[in-house]
């Protein structure tokens, strides 16, 4: 199987975005670590590991499709944030961008009748639903608990359990897709 050059370029652009997302989440985790938000720091470092998994899926796919995965240089990510809530909002914004990019890849696959790539992308379509839910769920906590110091401490402490609940749901979906 050989994918089209348009698809090869689009997936390489996606590899580039995923690579940026790795560093963006490491930078967010680092900010949280310095600020003493241990739960959030662990959350973002784990999120960076997931982005690495996403990037590698695309790298392997291109290389195995007779194309060439380009490993990109990335720009320095944002490292200053106004608040914990602002960081999670930035995370949601980034995930919404990824969703649009994945949908764009799906559209190219549909137009080219590239069924193999279309099928490969279904995992990412499902993944993005969960990624957005994850960030939306966390952002809701600020409305529920509030934004004073104690509330933010509670939100930070609750992140591990929010994440593990969403990851368990993801795992069930992944098993169904395999
Ligand atoms: Fe690779 Fe969170 O999108």
Backbone and ligand atoms as CSV (ligand in chain L), in Angstrom:
chain,resi,resn,atom,element,x,y,z
A,1,UNK,N,N,0.843,-1.194,0.000
A,1,UNK,CA,C,0.000,0.000,0.000
A,1,UNK,C,C,0.883,1.251,0.000
A,2,UNK,N,N,0.549,2.200,-0.867
A,2,UNK,CA,C,1.289,3.466,-0.896
A,2,UNK,C,C,0.270,4.580,-0.767
A,3,UNK,N,N,0.446,5.413,0.233
A,3,UNK,CA,C,-0.526,6.496,0.398
A,3,UNK,C,C,-0.151,7.661,-0.526
A,4,UNK,N,N,-1.087,8.555,-0.745
A,4,UNK,CA,C,-0.845,9.679,-1.659
A,4,UNK,C,C,0.127,10.676,-1.027
A,5,UNK,N,N,0.728,11.503,-1.881
A,5,UNK,CA,C,1.663,12.496,-1.335
A,5,UNK,C,C,0.912,13.544,-0.514
A,6,UNK,N,N,-0.350,13.809,-0.875
A,6,UNK,CA,C,-1.131,14.766,-0.075
A,6,UNK,C,C,-1.359,14.214,1.338
A,7,UNK,N,N,-1.696,12.923,1.394
A,7,UNK,CA,C,-1.919,12.304,2.710
A,7,UNK,C,C,-0.611,12.226,3.498
A,8,UNK,N,N,0.470,11.919,2.803
A,8,UNK,CA,C,1.782,11.850,3.467
A,8,UNK,C,C,2.110,13.204,4.115
A,9,UNK,N,N,1.866,14.278,3.371
A,9,UNK,CA,C,2.172,15.610,3.918
A,9,UNK,C,C,1.247,15.929,5.100
A,10,UNK,N,N,-0.034,15.596,4.947
A,10,UNK,CA,C,-0.998,15.905,6.013
A,10,UNK,C,C,-0.653,15.135,7.298
A,11,UNK,N,N,-0.233,13.882,7.139
A,11,UNK,CA,C,0.127,13.107,8.347
A,11,UNK,C,C,1.432,13.633,8.938
A,12,UNK,N,N,2.349,14.055,8.083
A,12,UNK,CA,C,3.582,14.649,8.628
A,12,UNK,C,C,3.285,15.946,9.387
A,13,UNK,N,N,2.318,16.716,8.881
A,13,UNK,CA,C,1.911,17.921,9.623
A,13,UNK,C,C,1.338,17.520,10.991
A,14,UNK,N,N,0.601,16.413,10.997
A,14,UNK,CA,C,0.014,15.938,12.262
A,14,UNK,C,C,1.115,15.484,13.222
A,15,UNK,N,N,2.127,14.806,12.680
A,15,UNK,CA,C,3.276,14.392,13.514
A,15,UNK,C,C,3.887,15.629,14.159
A,16,UNK,N,N,3.982,16.682,13.371
A,16,UNK,CA,C,4.564,17.921,13.873
A,16,UNK,C,C,3.716,18.494,15.015
A,17,UNK,N,N,2.379,18.457,14.838
A,17,UNK,CA,C,1.520,19.001,15.900
A,17,UNK,C,C,1.615,18.146,17.158
A,18,UNK,N,N,1.639,16.819,16.985
A,18,UNK,CA,C,1.722,15.930,18.156
A,18,UNK,C,C,3.049,16.164,18.898
A,19,UNK,N,N,4.120,16.386,18.123
A,19,UNK,CA,C,5.428,16.647,18.751
A,19,UNK,C,C,5.362,17.940,19.568
A,20,UNK,N,N,4.691,18.948,19.020
A,20,UNK,CA,C,4.536,20.209,19.763
A,20,UNK,C,C,3.713,19.990,21.024
A,21,UNK,N,N,2.699,19.121,20.903
A,21,UNK,CA,C,1.827,18.862,22.058
A,21,UNK,C,C,2.612,18.185,23.190
A,22,UNK,N,N,3.570,17.324,22.822
A,22,UNK,CA,C,4.391,16.678,23.867
A,22,UNK,C,C,5.070,17.760,24.700
A,23,UNK,N,N,5.766,18.670,24.004
A,23,UNK,CA,C,6.504,19.714,24.725
A,23,UNK,C,C,5.579,20.681,25.447
A,24,UNK,N,N,4.428,20.958,24.831
A,24,UNK,CA,C,3.480,21.876,25.478
A,24,UNK,C,C,3.027,21.290,26.818
A,25,UNK,N,N,2.730,19.985,26.834
A,25,UNK,CA,C,2.268,19.376,28.085
A,25,UNK,C,C,3.397,19.237,29.103
A,26,UNK,N,N,4.619,18.993,28.624
A,26,UNK,CA,C,5.744,18.954,29.573
A,26,UNK,C,C,5.909,20.340,30.209
A,27,UNK,N,N,5.777,21.393,29.386
A,27,UNK,CA,C,5.907,22.765,29.914
A,27,UNK,C,C,4.803,23.058,30.931
A,28,UNK,N,N,3.592,22.575,30.659
A,28,UNK,CA,C,2.484,22.787,31.600
A,28,UNK,C,C,2.754,22.028,32.902
A,29,UNK,N,N,3.231,20.793,32.749
A,29,UNK,CA,C,3.554,19.999,33.943
A,29,UNK,C,C,4.648,20.662,34.766
A,30,UNK,N,N,5.599,21.227,34.064
A,30,UNK,CA,C,6.716,21.868,34.742
A,30,UNK,C,C,6.240,23.101,35.530
A,31,UNK,N,N,5.331,23.887,34.902
A,31,UNK,CA,C,4.768,25.054,35.605
A,31,UNK,C,C,4.039,24.591,36.867
A,32,UNK,N,N,3.242,23.526,36.727
A,32,UNK,CA,C,2.473,23.010,37.871
A,32,UNK,C,C,3.408,22.510,38.967
A,33,UNK,N,N,4.483,21.850,38.554
A,33,UNK,CA,C,5.436,21.318,39.533
A,33,UNK,C,C,6.054,22.459,40.344
A,34,UNK,N,N,6.416,23.543,39.646
A,34,UNK,CA,C,7.023,24.686,40.348
A,34,UNK,C,C,6.022,25.359,41.269
A,35,UNK,N,N,4.739,25.340,40.850
A,35,UNK,CA,C,3.701,26.016,41.647
A,35,UNK,C,C,3.209,25.151,42.810
A,36,UNK,N,N,3.657,23.897,42.869
A,36,UNK,CA,C,3.250,23.019,43.967
A,36,UNK,C,C,1.960,22.253,43.698
A,37,UNK,N,N,1.490,22.265,42.455
A,37,UNK,CA,C,0.289,21.488,42.087
A,37,UNK,C,C,0.721,20.090,41.637
A,38,UNK,N,N,0.912,19.225,42.602
A,38,UNK,CA,C,1.509,17.915,42.296
A,38,UNK,C,C,0.603,17.048,41.428
A,39,UNK,N,N,-0.707,17.081,41.739
A,39,UNK,CA,C,-1.642,16.266,40.962
A,39,UNK,C,C,-1.671,16.704,39.507
A,40,UNK,N,N,-1.680,18.010,39.299
A,40,UNK,CA,C,-1.729,18.540,37.933
A,40,UNK,C,C,-0.417,18.280,37.201
A,41,UNK,N,N,0.701,18.400,37.917
A,41,UNK,CA,C,1.998,18.130,37.286
A,41,UNK,C,C,2.029,16.692,36.777
A,42,UNK,N,N,1.627,15.752,37.637
A,42,UNK,CA,C,1.610,14.336,37.225
A,42,UNK,C,C,0.673,14.146,36.039
A,43,UNK,N,N,-0.468,14.835,36.087
A,43,UNK,CA,C,-1.448,14.745,34.998
A,43,UNK,C,C,-0.822,15.162,33.672
A,44,UNK,N,N,-0.162,16.323,33.651
A,44,UNK,CA,C,0.375,16.828,32.383
A,44,UNK,C,C,1.577,16.012,31.906
A,45,UNK,N,N,2.405,15.530,32.833
A,45,UNK,CA,C,3.531,14.697,32.393
A,45,UNK,C,C,2.995,13.403,31.762
A,46,UNK,N,N,1.929,12.869,32.337
A,46,UNK,CA,C,1.308,11.664,31.774
A,46,UNK,C,C,0.682,11.980,30.411
A,47,UNK,N,N,0.097,13.157,30.305
A,47,UNK,CA,C,-0.511,13.587,29.036
A,47,UNK,C,C,0.562,13.687,27.943
A,48,UNK,N,N,1.759,14.150,28.336
A,48,UNK,CA,C,2.862,14.241,27.362
A,48,UNK,C,C,3.253,12.847,26.865
A,49,UNK,N,N,3.231,11.860,27.765
A,49,UNK,CA,C,3.550,10.479,27.363
A,49,UNK,C,C,2.517,9.997,26.342
A,50,UNK,N,N,1.261,10.357,26.577
A,50,UNK,CA,C,0.207,9.960,25.631
A,50,UNK,C,C,0.399,10.591,24.269
A,51,UNK,N,N,0.800,11.864,24.281
A,51,UNK,CA,C,1.035,12.541,22.992
A,51,UNK,C,C,2.175,11.872,22.243
A,52,UNK,N,N,3.167,11.391,22.994
A,52,UNK,CA,C,4.269,10.669,22.357
A,52,UNK,C,C,3.747,9.394,21.687
A,53,UNK,N,N,2.816,8.731,22.359
A,53,UNK,CA,C,2.194,7.528,21.777
A,53,UNK,C,C,1.465,7.888,20.489
A,54,UNK,N,N,0.739,9.015,20.515
A,54,UNK,CA,C,0.014,9.445,19.313
A,54,UNK,C,C,0.997,9.698,18.168
A,55,UNK,N,N,2.059,10.433,18.493
A,55,UNK,CA,C,3.031,10.766,17.444
A,55,UNK,C,C,3.612,9.489,16.841
A,56,UNK,N,N,3.972,8.541,17.699
A,56,UNK,CA,C,4.590,7.303,17.205
A,56,UNK,C,C,3.630,6.490,16.342
A,57,UNK,N,N,2.347,6.522,16.693
A,57,UNK,CA,C,1.366,5.800,15.853
A,57,UNK,C,C,1.415,6.345,14.422
A,58,UNK,N,N,1.465,7.678,14.293
A,58,UNK,CA,C,1.535,8.277,12.960
A,58,UNK,C,C,2.869,7.970,12.277
A,59,UNK,N,N,3.958,8.017,13.049
A,59,UNK,CA,C,5.290,7.723,12.481
A,59,UNK,C,C,5.307,6.306,11.916
A,60,UNK,N,N,4.855,5.343,12.720
A,60,UNK,CA,C,4.857,3.943,12.261
A,60,UNK,C,C,3.954,3.777,11.042
A,61,UNK,N,N,2.814,4.467,11.084
A,61,UNK,CA,C,1.863,4.299,9.977
A,61,UNK,C,C,2.494,4.764,8.659
A,62,UNK,N,N,3.098,5.946,8.683
A,62,UNK,CA,C,3.713,6.460,7.445
A,62,UNK,C,C,4.832,5.554,6.964
A,63,UNK,N,N,5.718,5.188,7.871
A,63,UNK,CA,C,6.867,4.367,7.470
A,63,UNK,C,C,6.417,3.014,6.916
A,64,UNK,N,N,5.348,2.470,7.488
A,64,UNK,CA,C,4.856,1.170,7.024
A,64,UNK,C,C,4.002,1.285,5.772
A,65,UNK,N,N,3.678,2.535,5.386
A,65,UNK,CA,C,2.857,2.743,4.178
A,65,UNK,C,C,3.743,3.134,3.001
A,66,UNK,N,N,5.028,2.902,3.116
A,66,UNK,CA,C,5.945,3.207,2.023
A,66,UNK,C,C,6.252,4.686,1.902
A,67,UNK,N,N,5.912,5.451,2.922
A,67,UNK,CA,C,6.203,6.890,2.918
A,67,UNK,C,C,7.305,7.167,3.949
A,68,UNK,N,N,7.578,8.461,4.165
A,68,UNK,CA,C,8.628,8.798,5.139
A,68,UNK,C,C,8.081,9.718,6.221
A,69,UNK,N,N,8.188,9.253,7.459
A,69,UNK,CA,C,7.799,10.107,8.586
A,69,UNK,C,C,8.924,11.110,8.829
A,70,UNK,N,N,8.550,12.373,8.889
A,70,UNK,CA,C,9.535,13.437,9.150
A,70,UNK,C,C,9.437,13.804,10.633
A,71,UNK,N,N,10.558,13.665,11.330
A,71,UNK,CA,C,10.566,14.031,12.750
A,71,UNK,C,C,10.948,15.501,12.853
A,72,UNK,N,N,10.039,16.331,13.352
A,72,UNK,CA,C,10.227,17.778,13.222
A,72,UNK,C,C,10.972,18.429,14.393
A,73,UNK,N,N,11.525,19.596,14.107
A,73,UNK,CA,C,11.951,20.487,15.188
A,73,UNK,C,C,10.681,21.144,15.713
A,74,UNK,N,N,10.682,21.501,16.968
A,74,UNK,CA,C,9.477,22.159,17.495
A,74,UNK,C,C,9.845,23.491,18.138
A,75,UNK,N,N,8.862,24.394,18.131
A,75,UNK,CA,C,9.113,25.698,18.749
A,75,UNK,C,C,9.007,25.584,20.265
A,76,UNK,N,N,9.641,26.519,20.950
A,76,UNK,CA,C,9.551,26.541,22.412
A,76,UNK,C,C,8.088,26.731,22.813
A,77,UNK,N,N,7.584,25.869,23.676
A,77,UNK,CA,C,6.168,26.010,24.049
A,77,UNK,C,C,5.947,27.142,25.049
A,78,UNK,N,N,4.684,27.535,25.183
A,78,UNK,CA,C,4.304,28.525,26.211
A,78,UNK,C,C,4.693,27.981,27.579
A,79,UNK,N,N,5.305,28.805,28.406
A,79,UNK,CA,C,5.727,28.290,29.712
A,79,UNK,C,C,5.200,29.124,30.878
A,80,UNK,N,N,4.481,30.212,30.542
A,80,UNK,CA,C,3.925,31.066,31.601
A,80,UNK,C,C,2.410,31.012,31.524
A,81,UNK,N,N,1.802,30.790,32.674
A,81,UNK,CA,C,0.343,30.677,32.726
A,81,UNK,C,C,-0.180,31.504,33.894
A,82,UNK,N,N,-1.422,31.989,33.738
A,82,UNK,CA,C,-1.992,32.854,34.777
A,82,UNK,C,C,-2.516,32.075,35.967
A,83,UNK,N,N,-2.976,30.852,35.723
A,83,UNK,CA,C,-3.611,30.087,36.802
A,83,UNK,C,C,-3.722,28.633,36.382
A,84,UNK,N,N,-4.093,27.784,37.337
A,84,UNK,CA,C,-4.297,26.367,37.022
A,84,UNK,C,C,-5.442,26.215,36.020
A,85,UNK,N,N,-6.489,26.990,36.231
A,85,UNK,CA,C,-7.630,26.907,35.313
A,85,UNK,C,C,-7.211,27.312,33.887
A,86,UNK,N,N,-6.362,28.342,33.789
A,86,UNK,CA,C,-5.919,28.801,32.468
A,86,UNK,C,C,-5.130,27.705,31.757
A,87,UNK,N,N,-4.388,26.931,32.518
A,87,UNK,CA,C,-3.609,25.842,31.903
A,87,UNK,C,C,-4.551,24.785,31.341
A,88,UNK,N,N,-5.569,24.419,32.120
A,88,UNK,CA,C,-6.483,23.394,31.620
A,88,UNK,C,C,-7.286,23.916,30.425
A,89,UNK,N,N,-7.579,25.224,30.435
A,89,UNK,CA,C,-8.268,25.803,29.267
A,89,UNK,C,C,-7.361,25.732,28.036
A,90,UNK,N,N,-6.068,25.997,28.234
A,90,UNK,CA,C,-5.117,25.904,27.112
A,90,UNK,C,C,-5.055,24.462,26.604
A,91,UNK,N,N,-5.109,23.513,27.550
A,91,UNK,CA,C,-5.109,22.102,27.153
A,91,UNK,C,C,-6.334,21.763,26.327
A,92,UNK,N,N,-7.505,22.255,26.759
A,92,UNK,CA,C,-8.741,21.986,26.004
A,92,UNK,C,C,-8.654,22.615,24.609
A,93,UNK,N,N,-8.143,23.850,24.544
A,93,UNK,CA,C,-8.017,24.522,23.237
A,93,UNK,C,C,-7.140,23.693,22.301
A,94,UNK,N,N,-6.057,23.172,22.847
A,94,UNK,CA,C,-5.146,22.371,22.026
A,94,UNK,C,C,-5.834,21.096,21.539
A,95,UNK,N,N,-6.579,20.457,22.424
A,95,UNK,CA,C,-7.271,19.222,22.026
A,95,UNK,C,C,-8.345,19.507,20.978
A,96,UNK,N,N,-9.000,20.666,21.089
A,96,UNK,CA,C,-10.013,21.015,20.077
A,96,UNK,C,C,-9.352,21.227,18.713
A,97,UNK,N,N,-8.145,21.802,18.742
A,97,UNK,CA,C,-7.390,21.963,17.490
A,97,UNK,C,C,-7.050,20.598,16.910
A,98,UNK,N,N,-6.594,19.678,17.769
A,98,UNK,CA,C,-6.245,18.334,17.283
A,98,UNK,C,C,-7.473,17.664,16.673
A,99,UNK,N,N,-8.618,17.825,17.313
A,99,UNK,CA,C,-9.841,17.214,16.777
A,99,UNK,C,C,-10.112,17.711,15.365
A,100,UNK,N,N,-9.956,19.027,15.167
A,100,UNK,CA,C,-10.176,19.585,13.820
A,100,UNK,C,C,-9.174,18.991,12.828
A,101,UNK,N,N,-7.922,18.878,13.260
A,101,UNK,CA,C,-6.885,18.344,12.359
A,101,UNK,C,C,-7.174,16.883,12.006
A,102,UNK,N,N,-7.610,16.113,12.999
A,102,UNK,CA,C,-7.926,14.698,12.741
A,102,UNK,C,C,-9.120,14.611,11.776
A,103,UNK,N,N,-10.125,15.453,12.011
A,103,UNK,CA,C,-11.286,15.443,11.108
A,103,UNK,C,C,-10.878,15.800,9.685
A,104,UNK,N,N,-9.911,16.709,9.582
A,104,UNK,CA,C,-9.408,17.082,8.262
A,104,UNK,C,C,-8.708,15.897,7.586
A,105,UNK,N,N,-7.942,15.134,8.366
A,105,UNK,CA,C,-7.283,13.938,7.819
A,105,UNK,C,C,-8.332,12.930,7.339
A,106,UNK,N,N,-9.379,12.778,8.137
A,106,UNK,CA,C,-10.452,11.842,7.764
A,106,UNK,C,C,-11.082,12.275,6.441
A,107,UNK,N,N,-11.280,13.596,6.294
A,107,UNK,CA,C,-11.877,14.110,5.063
A,107,UNK,C,C,-10.990,13.813,3.859
A,108,UNK,N,N,-9.689,13.982,4.028
A,108,UNK,CA,C,-8.768,13.679,2.912
A,108,UNK,C,C,-8.876,12.192,2.563
A,109,UNK,N,N,-8.879,11.341,3.598
A,109,UNK,CA,C,-8.979,9.882,3.359
A,109,UNK,C,C,-10.274,9.549,2.625
A,110,UNK,N,N,-11.356,10.222,3.015
A,110,UNK,CA,C,-12.652,9.969,2.341
A,110,UNK,C,C,-12.584,10.397,0.876
A,111,UNK,N,N,-12.048,11.597,0.658
A,111,UNK,CA,C,-11.978,12.108,-0.721
A,111,UNK,C,C,-11.120,11.223,-1.608
A,112,UNK,N,N,-10.050,10.689,-1.009
A,112,UNK,CA,C,-9.131,9.850,-1.805
A,112,UNK,C,C,-9.560,8.383,-1.835
A,113,UNK,N,N,-10.679,8.081,-1.163
A,113,UNK,CA,C,-11.123,6.675,-1.025
A,113,UNK,C,C,-9.988,5.796,-0.484
A,114,UNK,N,N,-9.231,6.367,0.448
A,114,UNK,CA,C,-8.111,5.656,1.083
A,114,UNK,C,C,-8.678,4.973,2.335
A,115,UNK,N,N,-9.191,3.768,2.141
A,115,UNK,CA,C,-9.906,3.109,3.243
A,115,UNK,C,C,-8.984,2.686,4.371
A,116,UNK,N,N,-7.753,2.312,4.045
A,116,UNK,CA,C,-6.811,1.882,5.090
A,116,UNK,C,C,-6.531,3.036,6.056
A,117,UNK,N,N,-6.265,4.217,5.479
A,117,UNK,CA,C,-5.980,5.367,6.345
A,117,UNK,C,C,-7.244,5.798,7.092
A,118,UNK,N,N,-8.363,5.693,6.417
A,118,UNK,CA,C,-9.640,6.033,7.061
A,118,UNK,C,C,-9.837,5.168,8.313
A,119,UNK,N,N,-9.588,3.869,8.148
A,119,UNK,CA,C,-9.747,2.953,9.289
A,119,UNK,C,C,-8.735,3.252,10.384
A,120,UNK,N,N,-7.499,3.500,9.986
A,120,UNK,CA,C,-6.438,3.838,10.947
A,120,UNK,C,C,-6.831,5.063,11.775
A,121,UNK,N,N,-7.478,6.032,11.126
A,121,UNK,CA,C,-7.820,7.289,11.809
A,121,UNK,C,C,-8.972,7.152,12.803
A,122,UNK,N,N,-9.736,6.065,12.695
A,122,UNK,CA,C,-10.894,5.929,13.585
A,122,UNK,C,C,-10.488,5.900,15.053
A,123,UNK,N,N,-9.328,5.318,15.333
A,123,UNK,CA,C,-8.829,5.292,16.715
A,123,UNK,C,C,-8.657,6.724,17.236
A,124,UNK,N,N,-8.128,7.605,16.366
A,124,UNK,CA,C,-7.885,8.989,16.786
A,124,UNK,C,C,-9.195,9.762,16.937
A,125,UNK,N,N,-10.171,9.448,16.089
A,125,UNK,CA,C,-11.477,10.118,16.203
A,125,UNK,C,C,-12.049,9.829,17.595
A,126,UNK,N,N,-12.000,8.566,17.970
A,126,UNK,CA,C,-12.524,8.155,19.271
A,126,UNK,C,C,-11.684,8.741,20.414
A,127,UNK,N,N,-10.380,8.736,20.228
A,127,UNK,CA,C,-9.457,9.264,21.244
A,127,UNK,C,C,-9.738,10.744,21.516
A,128,UNK,N,N,-10.002,11.501,20.456
A,128,UNK,CA,C,-10.225,12.939,20.639
A,128,UNK,C,C,-11.513,13.229,21.396
A,129,UNK,N,N,-12.518,12.383,21.225
A,129,UNK,CA,C,-13.744,12.565,22.012
A,129,UNK,C,C,-13.378,12.486,23.492
A,130,UNK,N,N,-12.585,11.473,23.845
A,130,UNK,CA,C,-12.211,11.282,25.252
A,130,UNK,C,C,-11.292,12.392,25.758
A,131,UNK,N,N,-10.394,12.840,24.899
A,131,UNK,CA,C,-9.461,13.899,25.313
A,131,UNK,C,C,-10.227,15.183,25.650
A,132,UNK,N,N,-11.209,15.501,24.814
A,132,UNK,CA,C,-11.978,16.721,25.077
A,132,UNK,C,C,-12.832,16.559,26.343
A,133,UNK,N,N,-13.424,15.369,26.500
A,133,UNK,CA,C,-14.237,15.131,27.711
A,133,UNK,C,C,-13.366,15.280,28.962
A,134,UNK,N,N,-12.158,14.746,28.880
A,134,UNK,CA,C,-11.243,14.807,30.032
A,134,UNK,C,C,-11.020,16.259,30.472
A,135,UNK,N,N,-10.668,17.119,29.526
A,135,UNK,CA,C,-10.390,18.512,29.894
A,135,UNK,C,C,-11.670,19.252,30.299
A,136,UNK,N,N,-12.769,18.958,29.615
A,136,UNK,CA,C,-14.033,19.624,29.988
A,136,UNK,C,C,-14.442,19.229,31.408
A,137,UNK,N,N,-14.251,17.940,31.745
A,137,UNK,CA,C,-14.617,17.455,33.079
A,137,UNK,C,C,-13.807,18.183,34.149
A,138,UNK,N,N,-12.520,18.365,33.864
A,138,UNK,CA,C,-11.666,19.053,34.851
A,138,UNK,C,C,-12.063,20.525,34.960
A,139,UNK,N,N,-12.318,21.164,33.831
A,139,UNK,CA,C,-12.682,22.592,33.871
A,139,UNK,C,C,-14.000,22.816,34.613
A,140,UNK,N,N,-14.908,21.843,34.502
A,140,UNK,CA,C,-16.184,21.945,35.236
A,140,UNK,C,C,-15.955,22.025,36.740
A,141,UNK,N,N,-14.870,21.380,37.187
A,141,UNK,CA,C,-14.605,21.334,38.640
A,141,UNK,C,C,-14.403,22.729,39.215
A,142,UNK,N,N,-13.883,23.638,38.382
A,142,UNK,CA,C,-13.663,24.997,38.892
A,142,UNK,C,C,-15.002,25.684,39.166
A,143,UNK,N,N,-16.005,25.354,38.340
A,143,UNK,CA,C,-17.340,25.909,38.595
A,143,UNK,C,C,-17.983,25.233,39.806
A,144,UNK,N,N,-17.689,23.947,39.991
A,144,UNK,CA,C,-18.328,23.202,41.087
A,144,UNK,C,C,-17.683,23.536,42.439
A,145,UNK,N,N,-16.349,23.425,42.491
A,145,UNK,CA,C,-15.648,23.635,43.771
A,145,UNK,C,C,-15.384,25.113,44.058
A,146,UNK,N,N,-15.208,25.893,42.973
A,146,UNK,CA,C,-14.851,27.303,43.149
A,146,UNK,C,C,-13.399,27.529,42.792
A,147,UNK,N,N,-12.926,28.752,43.091
A,147,UNK,CA,C,-11.574,29.103,42.653
A,147,UNK,C,C,-10.711,29.640,43.794
A,148,UNK,N,N,-11.166,29.422,45.042
A,148,UNK,CA,C,-10.285,29.864,46.129
A,148,UNK,C,C,-9.195,28.815,46.357
A,149,UNK,N,N,-8.279,29.128,47.258
A,149,UNK,CA,C,-7.095,28.261,47.400
A,149,UNK,C,C,-7.463,26.835,47.785
A,150,UNK,N,N,-8.424,26.692,48.682
A,150,UNK,CA,C,-8.803,25.345,49.131
A,150,UNK,C,C,-9.449,24.572,47.979
A,151,UNK,N,N,-10.299,25.265,47.207
A,151,UNK,CA,C,-10.966,24.604,46.071
A,151,UNK,C,C,-9.934,24.128,45.059
A,152,UNK,N,N,-8.968,24.977,44.776
A,152,UNK,CA,C,-7.951,24.606,43.781
A,152,UNK,C,C,-7.109,23.437,44.307
A,153,UNK,N,N,-6.843,23.440,45.598
A,153,UNK,CA,C,-6.114,22.312,46.189
A,153,UNK,C,C,-6.912,21.016,46.000
A,154,UNK,N,N,-8.223,21.105,46.232
A,154,UNK,CA,C,-9.067,19.902,46.085
A,154,UNK,C,C,-9.107,19.428,44.636
A,155,UNK,N,N,-9.186,20.376,43.716
A,155,UNK,CA,C,-9.199,20.002,42.292
A,155,UNK,C,C,-7.885,19.312,41.934
A,156,UNK,N,N,-6.786,19.916,42.392
A,156,UNK,CA,C,-5.471,19.334,42.099
A,156,UNK,C,C,-5.385,17.901,42.639
A,157,UNK,N,N,-5.908,17.716,43.849
A,157,UNK,CA,C,-5.855,16.391,44.478
A,157,UNK,C,C,-6.764,15.383,43.774
A,158,UNK,N,N,-7.829,15.886,43.142
A,158,UNK,CA,C,-8.794,14.957,42.533
A,158,UNK,C,C,-8.396,14.514,41.121
A,159,UNK,N,N,-7.317,15.109,40.590
A,159,UNK,CA,C,-6.982,14.838,39.184
A,159,UNK,C,C,-6.633,13.389,38.904
A,160,UNK,N,N,-5.951,12.759,39.854
A,160,UNK,CA,C,-5.544,11.368,39.615
A,160,UNK,C,C,-6.782,10.495,39.413
A,161,UNK,N,N,-7.821,10.714,40.231
A,161,UNK,CA,C,-8.991,9.841,40.094
A,161,UNK,C,C,-9.805,10.196,38.844
A,162,UNK,N,N,-9.872,11.490,38.482
A,162,UNK,CA,C,-10.579,11.861,37.241
A,162,UNK,C,C,-9.886,11.198,36.058
A,163,UNK,N,N,-8.566,11.300,36.057
A,163,UNK,CA,C,-7.819,10.739,34.936
A,163,UNK,C,C,-8.005,9.224,34.842
A,164,UNK,N,N,-7.930,8.542,35.999
A,164,UNK,CA,C,-8.018,7.075,35.927
A,164,UNK,C,C,-9.413,6.632,35.488
A,165,UNK,N,N,-10.465,7.395,35.855
A,165,UNK,CA,C,-11.814,7.044,35.374
A,165,UNK,C,C,-11.906,7.168,33.852
A,166,UNK,N,N,-11.364,8.290,33.316
A,166,UNK,CA,C,-11.442,8.508,31.867
A,166,UNK,C,C,-10.567,7.481,31.143
A,167,UNK,N,N,-9.393,7.167,31.726
A,167,UNK,CA,C,-8.499,6.197,31.084
A,167,UNK,C,C,-9.156,4.816,31.032
A,168,UNK,N,N,-9.900,4.489,32.076
A,168,UNK,CA,C,-10.585,3.190,32.083
A,168,UNK,C,C,-11.619,3.147,30.961
A,169,UNK,N,N,-12.334,4.262,30.773
A,169,UNK,CA,C,-13.315,4.327,29.679
A,169,UNK,C,C,-12.632,4.203,28.329
A,170,UNK,N,N,-11.485,4.886,28.197
A,170,UNK,CA,C,-10.720,4.836,26.950
A,170,UNK,C,C,-10.302,3.406,26.654
A,171,UNK,N,N,-9.838,2.708,27.682
A,171,UNK,CA,C,-9.358,1.340,27.502
A,171,UNK,C,C,-10.472,0.439,26.971
A,172,UNK,N,N,-11.672,0.624,27.511
A,172,UNK,CA,C,-12.812,-0.188,27.050
A,172,UNK,C,C,-13.068,0.105,25.578
A,173,UNK,N,N,-13.034,1.411,25.197
A,173,UNK,CA,C,-13.257,1.784,23.789
A,173,UNK,C,C,-12.176,1.202,22.905
A,174,UNK,N,N,-10.912,1.302,23.367
A,174,UNK,CA,C,-9.802,0.783,22.563
A,174,UNK,C,C,-9.939,-0.709,22.329
A,175,UNK,N,N,-10.357,-1.430,23.363
A,175,UNK,CA,C,-10.532,-2.872,23.213
A,175,UNK,C,C,-11.606,-3.169,22.175
A,176,UNK,N,N,-12.644,-2.310,22.169
A,176,UNK,CA,C,-13.728,-2.522,21.200
A,176,UNK,C,C,-13.295,-2.212,19.775
A,177,UNK,N,N,-12.301,-1.293,19.649
A,177,UNK,CA,C,-11.837,-0.922,18.306
A,177,UNK,C,C,-10.838,-1.918,17.746
A,178,UNK,N,N,-10.253,-2.772,18.614
A,178,UNK,CA,C,-9.213,-3.701,18.153
A,178,UNK,C,C,-9.797,-4.961,17.540
L,1,LIG,FE1,FE,-2.581,13.810,20.340
L,1,LIG,FE2,FE,-4.155,14.990,22.706
L,1,LIG,O1,O,-4.000,14.764,20.896
